[in-house]
Amino acid sequence: MSNIAVMISGRERFTAACRNALSTESDILIVEDTADPVTNGEIAAAITDRRPRILLIDIALLRESRYSQLTILRYLNPGTRCIMLCEQARESDILDALSHGVMGFLTAVDIDKCLAKSVRVIMYYPHSG
């Protein structure tokens, strides 16, 4: 089985938590890690360059861009799957994200115990791309 390429985009506390949670996973490789400030251009450039299979993205970035990053992602690399990271999410946040292509979400308290499993599930879950 090949490594699952993961890109993390968000506030430093999320990127650090994700790096820590995935550091012992031999089948998951962090190919890019962008902490704030992150712009649409920086995310687009990293996606184009690194071609991650999974994007872990902070809800704050999605809200700021009105979900345009997800539109850019689907255009640049339609095979990349997204997991949203958040402190807590309102139902409307989750529905907005899902309607724009996010396949799941994790709260900050769940990252350590659920992130690696979530990456694997999202990676191998069949979808139309």
N, C-alpha and C positions, 0 to 999 in steps of 0.2 A: 504494500500500500504506500502511495506517495504522500509527501507532506501536504497538509492543507495550508495554503498561503493566506495569512490574515493581515488585514490592515486595520489599525486602530486610529480613530480620529475623534478627538474631543478634548475636554479639559484635562489638565495634568492629573487630577485625582483619579479620573477614569482610566487614562492611559497607563498610569502606574499600577492600578489594581488589576487591569487586564494583563499587563506584562508579568506581574507576579503570579497570577492564576495560571497562566499558560507556560511559565518558565520550565516546568518539569514535564511537559507533554512532548514526547518524542515525535509525534506525528503532526504537530501543529507548529508552523514557522511564522513568526511575525516578520513580515516583509517591509512594513512601513509603520511608523508610529509618529503621528503628528499631534502635538499638543498646542494649546492656544498661544497666540491667535492663529486661527486657521481660516483661510478664505476659500471660496468656491474654486478659485484658480489653483490653489495649492492642492486641494483634494483631487480635482480633475487631473492635474499633472501627475500626482502620485498614482492614481488609478490607471492612467494611460501607461506609465512607466513600469509599474509593478504587477499589474493584472492580478489583484488578489481574488481568491475564491470567496472569501468572507470579508465584509466590511463591518466593523464594530463602530457605530457612530453615536455620538452624544446627541440626545434630543434637543439640547440647546442650539446646536448647529442646524438641526433640521428646522426648528422654529424660526430661527433668524433668517434662513434662506427661503422660508415658505416651501420647504421640501424640494427646492430646485436641485439640490445635490443628488437626490435620488433620480431625477429625470436625466441629469448629466451622466450619472453612473450607468443607467440602463442603456443610454446611447453609446457610451464609450466602451463598456464591457458588460454586455447583457448577461453573462454567466455569473457575475458576482452577486452573492446573496447578502442581505443586510440584517443585522441584529441591532436594535436600538438600545442604547444605555441611558438610564435615567435615575434620578433620586427617587422620584415617585411619578406616576403618570396618571393623568386624568383619562377617563374613558374616551373623551374626544381626541386626546393626543394619540392614543393607541389606534383608534379608528382611522385618523388622518394618516398615520404612518403606514398602517396596513394597506390603505387604499393607494398609497404611493409605492408599494412594493416591498416594504419591510416584512420580513418573515417571522420576526419574534422580537421580544424585548426582555431585558433583565434590569432589575433595580440594582442599585449600588450594593446593597447587602447580599444579593444573590451571586455577585460576580465570582467570588472566591470558590463557592461550592458548586456552581452550575455552569460556568462559562465553557469549560472544555467540553462537557457533554452537549451543551447547546450548539456549539460550533460543529460538532460531529453530526448531530441530528439534522441541523439545517443544511449542512454540506451534502448529505446523502439522501435527503428527503426529495422525492421526485417532484419536479415542477416544470412548467413549460418554458422557463427562461425568459 
